[in-house]
Amino acid sequence: MIRKSSTPPAVSLHELELAQAGMSDALNDYFANGLSVESIEQWAHDGCAKVRRNRQQFVGLFPSIAPLLALQPDDRFSDGICRAVDRGDELVRAIASEFFVSPPTVRHLRGVPWSIAMDRRQGEELYLLGSLEFIPQENRPRDEDEWSTLWILIDSLGFAPLGPTGHVLSDLCRRGYDDAYQLAMDHSGGNLYRLIDLHDYFRFVQRWAETLLGDPCTSHDSAAVFLSGYGFPALWRQSEEWHRAILDPSIASIQPLHEERWPSLLPEPFHTEGLVVTSLCSASELLSEGMGMKHCVASYASRCLRGESHILSLRTPNGTRRSTVEISLAEAPNGMVSPVVVQHRGHGNVDPPDEAKAALADLINCWKTPVGEAFLKRSLQSSREFSATMSSIDQDGYSLIPRESCALIMQSVLPNYDHCVTKLERIAREVGKDVSNGPLAGNPILNPRFKRRFA
């Protein structure tokens, strides 16, 4: 391990040879998986003898993280870790500090080949460390099959390194990877990507908490801690019940409160594979789609108004709905804009039919042309300009689920509603008291005191 020293000894040729030999296996691994070995080698051989030795040792010690420095030089973490490596700081502690994870999380990756830990993913080191942090140390993946299963679960959950999805991932992996995979398959009916439905339920719980607590900041943290009291099976049951409840007019009283139209992702309907693809650009159109397809797209209005999502409906020429797609636009550092398919659902949230998948693939291919790329760039700019006009408007005014319906819906979801309200209010008092003192600076799910008290 590289140690910090005020007067480092001169670096011998032998030390440099040892460091280079240590990173050779990692370079072969990168080459086999299509990474730019030239860029990594250039970074590792740049600088004075001491810096070269440190960088080459780093490549050998942490092959899963090393490409971050050479291939993502503009990332803010790259600069911090690179300075630590060049100085000869204690690496585990330095990396843990830069990524806001615990040292055992970093140690777990020491020497793990990039191809195993990353499972052919490029540029997701932050994602990897963020997800590992949630899993108990004794349950972290050890072999290629377990790493592969972990990534399947992460992809299926649409995992973000903060919030209740981290708790769900931890709860699943705590059972062991075979059992976790089977449990997720059983509950999702064999379609793991239905697990992303949990995100919609979690967002609604935050809204419900705000209706009771009145403080958006406190309610957000309180809802996260509240949800951490349930394991995956219970949360899945709640999510399923919530999806049924918001489609029940007698419970939800769903109604569009405004008819503001947001920018369309398609200038006109796109015809392909015997289907027609159209953009949904208002709250009432989302409501009609959600009711017709029996899923919760009706709750996505505020995301569309903010330009975070674009919803497309795939239908037959006579108007029969076949599937619904959520698209987001991602901008690369070089300014290129590309479409990201967040989710693609058929009726009742099932897997979309084959002709719908083919039609969507044709649309994506059209966007990959120079004309399509230019159009996506203009679309992103239009969405940003439009969302800027929304900043002074109460976003709750655009929700399809009025505040007064939140309690009715949650009463149908939570079997012991009054007890749950008392629990949420108790959590809020703790959050409000301690949030300024640091325990929630990271993820409240990870805070032992909250977890011990409320789980």
C-alpha positions in Angstrom: 0.0 0.0 0.0 1.3 3.5 -0.8 2.1 5.4 2.3 2.4 9.2 2.8 5.9 10.4 3.6 7.4 13.8 4.1 10.7 12.9 2.5 10.1 10.1 0.1 13.1 8.0 -0.9 14.3 8.0 -4.5 12.4 5.5 -6.7 14.6 2.8 -8.0 14.3 1.2 -11.4 13.5 -2.1 -9.7 10.5 -0.4 -8.0 9.2 0.9 -11.3 9.6 -2.6 -12.9 7.6 -4.2 -10.0 4.9 -1.6 -10.3 4.6 -2.1 -14.1 4.5 -5.9 -13.7 1.7 -5.5 -11.1 -0.5 -3.6 -13.5 0.1 -5.8 -16.5 -2.8 -8.2 -15.7 -5.2 -5.3 -15.3 -4.1 -3.9 -18.7 -4.8 -7.3 -20.3 -8.2 -7.3 -18.7 -9.0 -3.8 -19.9 -7.9 -4.8 -23.5 -10.1 -7.9 -23.5 -13.1 -5.8 -22.5 -12.6 -3.0 -25.1 -11.3 -0.2 -22.9 -8.7 2.2 -24.2 -5.5 0.6 -22.9 -3.5 3.4 -24.6 -5.2 6.1 -22.5 -4.7 4.1 -19.2 -1.0 3.4 -20.0 -0.4 7.1 -20.9 -1.8 8.2 -17.6 0.1 5.5 -15.7 3.5 6.5 -17.4 3.1 10.2 -17.0 5.0 12.3 -14.5 8.1 11.8 -12.4 9.4 8.4 -11.3 7.6 8.5 -8.0 4.3 9.5 -9.6 4.7 6.8 -12.3 5.3 4.2 -9.6 2.3 5.3 -7.6 0.0 5.3 -10.6 1.1 1.9 -11.8 0.7 0.4 -8.3 -2.8 2.0 -8.2 -3.8 0.3 -11.5 -2.6 -3.1 -10.1 -4.3 -2.6 -6.7 -7.6 -1.2 -7.8 -8.3 -2.3 -11.4 -12.0 -1.6 -11.1 -11.5 2.1 -10.3 -8.4 2.9 -12.2 -10.1 3.6 -15.6 -12.0 6.4 -13.9 -8.8 8.5 -13.8 -7.6 7.8 -17.3 -11.0 7.6 -19.2 -13.0 10.2 -17.2 -10.5 13.0 -16.4 -13.2 15.7 -16.1 -15.0 13.8 -13.3 -14.5 15.7 -10.0 -13.7 12.4 -8.2 -10.9 11.7 -10.7 -9.0 14.9 -9.8 -9.2 14.1 -6.0 -8.1 10.5 -6.3 -5.4 11.4 -8.9 -3.9 13.9 -6.4 -4.0 11.3 -3.6 -2.3 8.7 -5.8 0.4 11.2 -7.0 1.1 12.3 -3.4 1.3 8.7 -2.2 -1.6 9.0 0.3 -3.1 5.9 1.9 -5.3 4.7 -0.9 -8.2 3.0 0.8 -8.9 6.0 3.1 -8.4 8.5 0.2 -10.8 6.6 -2.1 -13.4 6.1 0.6 -13.3 9.8 1.4 -13.7 10.8 -2.3 -16.5 8.4 -3.0 -18.3 9.0 0.4 -18.2 5.3 1.2 -16.7 3.3 4.1 -13.1 1.9 3.8 -14.4 -1.8 3.9 -16.3 -1.1 0.7 -13.1 0.0 -1.0 -11.1 -2.9 0.4 -13.6 -5.3 -1.1 -12.6 -4.1 -4.6 -8.9 -4.4 -4.0 -7.5 -6.6 -6.7 -10.9 -7.6 -8.2 -10.5 -7.7 -12.0 -12.4 -5.0 -13.9 -14.2 -7.5 -16.1 -15.7 -9.2 -13.0 -16.7 -6.3 -10.9 -17.9 -4.1 -13.8 -19.5 -6.8 -15.9 -18.7 -5.1 -19.2 -19.9 -1.7 -17.9 -17.7 1.3 -18.7 -17.6 4.4 -16.6 -19.8 3.2 -13.7 -17.3 3.2 -10.8 -19.3 5.6 -8.8 -22.4 3.5 -9.3 -20.5 0.4 -8.2 -19.1 1.8 -5.0 -22.5 3.5 -4.2 -24.3 0.2 -4.5 -21.8 -1.9 -2.6 -22.1 0.4 0.3 -25.6 -0.8 1.0 -24.8 -4.5 1.1 -23.5 -6.0 4.4 -19.8 -6.7 4.1 -20.2 -10.5 4.6 -22.8 -10.5 1.8 -20.9 -8.7 -0.9 -20.3 -10.5 -4.2 -17.3 -12.9 -4.3 -17.3 -14.6 -7.6 -18.3 -13.8 -11.2 -21.9 -15.2 -10.9 -22.6 -13.1 -7.8 -21.2 -9.9 -9.4 -23.4 -10.6 -12.4 -26.5 -11.1 -10.3 -25.8 -7.9 -8.4 -25.7 -5.9 -11.6 -28.9 -7.5 -12.8 -30.6 -6.4 -9.5 -29.1 -2.9 -9.8 -30.3 -2.5 -13.3 -33.8 -3.9 -12.5 -34.3 -1.5 -9.6 -33.1 1.5 -11.5 -30.8 1.9 -8.5 -29.7 5.3 -7.2 -27.0 5.5 -4.6 -29.4 7.4 -2.2 -32.8 6.6 -1.0 -35.0 3.5 -0.4 -33.8 1.6 -3.4 -30.5 1.1 -1.7 -32.4 -0.4 1.2 -34.2 -2.7 -1.1 -31.0 -3.8 -2.8 -29.4 -4.5 0.6 -32.5 -6.5 1.8 -32.4 -8.6 -1.3 -28.7 -9.3 -1.3 -28.7 -10.0 2.4 -30.5 -13.3 1.6 -27.7 -14.5 -0.7 -27.6 -13.9 -4.4 -29.4 -17.0 -5.6 -32.3 -16.4 -3.1 -32.3 -12.7 -3.9 -32.6 -13.3 -7.7 -35.4 -15.9 -7.2 -37.3 -13.7 -4.8 -37.2 -10.8 -7.2 -38.3 -13.1 -10.1 -41.2 -14.5 -8.1 -42.6 -11.2 -7.0 -42.1 -9.5 -10.5 -43.7 -12.4 -12.3 -40.5 -13.2 -14.1 -40.0 -9.6 -15.4 -37.3 -8.1 -13.2 -37.6 -4.7 -14.8 -41.0 -4.3 -13.1 -39.0 -3.6 -10.0 -38.5 -0.1 -11.1 -42.2 0.4 -10.2 -41.0 0.8 -6.6 -39.6 4.2 -7.6 -43.0 5.5 -8.3 -44.4 4.3 -5.0 -41.4 5.7 -3.1 -42.0 9.1 -4.7 -45.6 9.0 -3.7 -44.7 8.1 -0.1 -42.6 11.3 0.0 -45.6 13.3 -1.2 -47.8 11.6 1.4 -45.3 12.5 4.1 -45.3 16.1 3.0 -49.1 16.3 3.2 -48.8 15.2 6.9 -45.6 17.0 7.9 -45.7 20.1 5.7 -41.9 20.4 5.3 -40.6 19.1 2.0 -37.0 18.6 3.2 -37.9 16.9 6.5 -40.6 14.8 4.8 -38.2 13.5 2.1 -35.8 12.2 4.7 -38.6 11.0 7.0 -40.2 9.0 4.2 -36.9 7.3 3.4 -36.4 6.2 7.0 -40.0 5.2 7.2 -39.7 2.9 4.2 -36.5 1.4 5.6 -38.6 -0.3 8.2 -40.0 -2.7 5.6 -38.3 -5.5 3.7 -38.6 -6.1 0.0 -41.6 -8.4 0.1 -43.7 -5.9 2.1 -42.6 -3.0 0.0 -43.4 -4.9 -3.2 -46.9 -5.6 -1.8 -47.4 -2.0 -0.9 -46.3 -0.9 -4.4 -48.7 -3.3 -6.1 -51.5 -2.1 -3.9 -50.6 1.6 -4.6 -50.6 1.0 -8.4 -54.1 -0.5 -8.1 -55.4 2.3 -5.8 -54.3 5.3 -8.0 -56.4 3.7 -10.8 -59.5 3.5 -8.6 -61.5 6.8 -9.1 -63.4 6.1 -5.9 -60.1 6.3 -3.9 -57.7 8.5 -5.8 -60.1 11.1 -7.3 -57.4 11.4 -10.1 -58.0 14.5 -12.2 -55.9 16.8 -14.3 -55.6 20.1 -12.5 -54.0 22.0 -15.3 -53.7 21.5 -19.1 -50.3 23.1 -19.7 -48.7 21.3 -22.6 -45.0 20.6 -22.6 -42.7 20.3 -25.7 -43.2 17.2 -27.8 -40.4 14.8 -28.4 -41.8 14.0 -31.8 -42.7 16.8 -34.3 -45.3 14.5 -35.8 -46.4 10.8 -35.3 -43.7 8.3 -36.3 -45.0 5.4 -38.4 -43.1 2.1 -38.4 -43.6 -1.7 -38.1 -47.4 -1.3 -38.5 -47.5 1.0 -35.4 -47.8 4.7 -34.8 -45.6 6.4 -32.1 -46.9 9.6 -30.6 -45.8 12.0 -27.9 -48.0 12.5 -24.9 -47.8 16.2 -24.0 -50.4 17.0 -21.3 -51.7 15.7 -18.0 -55.0 14.6 -19.5 -53.2 12.6 -22.2 -51.1 10.8 -19.5 -54.3 10.2 -17.5 -56.0 8.6 -20.6 -52.9 6.5 -21.3 -52.6 5.3 -17.7 -56.3 4.4 -17.5 -56.2 2.6 -20.9 -53.0 0.7 -20.2 -53.6 0.1 -16.5 -50.3 1.5 -15.3 -49.1 4.6 -13.3 -47.9 6.9 -16.1 -50.6 9.3 -15.0 -48.4 10.3 -12.1 -45.5 11.4 -14.4 -46.9 14.9 -15.2 -44.5 16.9 -13.1 -41.5 15.0 -14.5 -42.6 15.8 -18.0 -43.2 19.5 -17.1 -39.7 19.7 -15.8 -38.3 18.1 -18.9 -37.0 15.0 -17.0 -39.1 12.6 -19.0 -40.9 12.2 -22.3 -43.7 9.8 -22.7 -44.5 8.0 -26.0 -47.5 5.9 -26.8 -47.2 3.1 -29.4 -50.6 2.3 -31.0 -52.1 0.5 -34.0 -53.3 2.7 -36.9 -56.9 2.4 -35.5 -55.8 3.7 -32.1 -55.4 0.5 -30.0 -52.7 1.1 -27.4 -49.9 -1.5 -27.5 -47.2 0.0 -25.2 -45.9 3.1 -23.4 -42.3 4.3 -23.3 -40.5 6.7 -21.0 -37.6 8.5 -22.6 -35.0 10.8 -21.1 -32.4 12.8 -23.0 -28.8 12.5 -21.9 -26.2 15.1 -22.8 -22.6 14.0 -23.1 -19.6 16.2 -22.2 -19.0 16.8 -26.0 -22.6 18.2 -26.4 -24.0 15.1 -28.1 -27.6 14.3 -27.0 -28.9 10.7 -27.0 -32.2 9.1 -26.0 -32.3 6.8 -23.0 -35.2 4.3 -22.7 -36.0 4.4 -19.0 -38.8 1.9 -19.3 -41.0 0.3 -21.9 -44.3 -1.3 -20.7 -47.2 -3.1 -22.1 -50.7 -3.3 -20.8 -50.7 -3.7 -17.0 -47.0 -3.1 -16.7 -46.1 -6.4 -18.5 -43.4 -6.8 -21.1 -44.3 -4.9 -24.3 -45.2 -7.0 -27.4 -42.5 -7.8 -30.0 -43.9 -5.4 -32.6 -43.7 -2.5 -30.1 -40.1 -3.4 -29.3 -39.3 -3.4 -33.0 -41.1 -0.1 -33.6 -39.1 1.6 -30.7 -35.9 0.2 -32.1 -36.6 1.8 -35.5 -37.3 5.1 -33.8 -34.1 5.0 -31.8 -32.1 4.2 -35.1 -33.7 7.3 -36.7 -32.5 9.4 -33.8 -28.9 8.1 -34.4 -28.7 9.9 -37.8 -27.2 13.4 -38.0 -30.6 14.8 -38.6 -32.0 12.9 -35.6 -29.2 13.9 -33.3 -29.7 17.6 -34.2 -33.4 17.3 -33.5 -32.7 15.7 -30.1 -30.4 18.6 -29.2 -33.1 21.1 -30.1 -35.6 19.1 -28.1 -33.4 19.1 -25.0 -33.0 22.9 -25.3 -36.7 23.4 -25.8 -37.4 21.3 -22.7 -35.0 23.3 -20.6 -36.4 26.6 -21.7 -39.9 25.4 -21.0 -39.1 23.9 -17.6 -37.5 27.2 -16.6 -40.9 28.9 -17.0 -42.3 26.3 -14.5 -39.8 27.3 -11.7 -42.2 29.9 -10.2 -45.2 27.6 -10.4 -46.2 25.1 -7.6 -45.4 21.8 -9.1 -48.0 20.1 -6.9 -50.6 22.1 -9.0 -49.7 19.7 -11.9 -50.0 16.5 -10.0 -52.8 14.2 -11.1 -53.3 13.0 -7.5 -54.7 15.8 -5.3 -53.3 16.1 -1.8 -56.5 15.2 -0.2 -56.4 11.8 -1.9 -52.9 10.9 -0.5 -54.3 9.8 2.9 -57.1 7.7 1.2 -54.6 5.9 -1.0 -52.2 5.2 1.8 -55.0 3.9 4.0 -55.6 1.3 1.3 -51.9 0.5 1.1 -50.9 0.3 4.8 -52.8 -2.2 6.9 -52.1 -0.3 10.2 -52.5 3.3 8.9 -52.8 5.1 12.2 -49.8 3.4 13.7 -47.8 4.3 10.5 -48.8 7.9 10.8 -47.6 8.0 14.4 -44.3 6.3 13.4 -43.8 8.8 10.5 -44.3 11.7 12.8 -41.9 10.3 15.4 -39.2 9.9 12.7 -39.8 13.4 11.5 -39.1 14.7 15.0 -35.8 12.9 15.0 -34.9 14.0 11.5 -35.9 17.6 12.3 -33.8 17.6 15.4 -30.7 16.0 14.0 -30.5 16.8 10.3 -28.3 19.9 10.9 -25.9 18.0 13.1 -24.8 15.6 10.4 -26.4 12.1 10.9 -28.3 12.5 7.6 -25.5 14.0 5.6 -25.2 10.7 3.8 -28.1 8.3 3.4 -30.5 8.0 6.4 -31.0 4.3 5.5 -27.3 3.8 6.5 -27.6 5.6 9.8 -27.5 2.9 12.5 -29.4 4.9 15.1 -32.3 5.5 12.8 -32.3 2.0 11.5 -32.1 0.5 15.0 -34.9 2.7 16.3 -37.4 2.4 13.4 -36.7 -0.8 11.5 
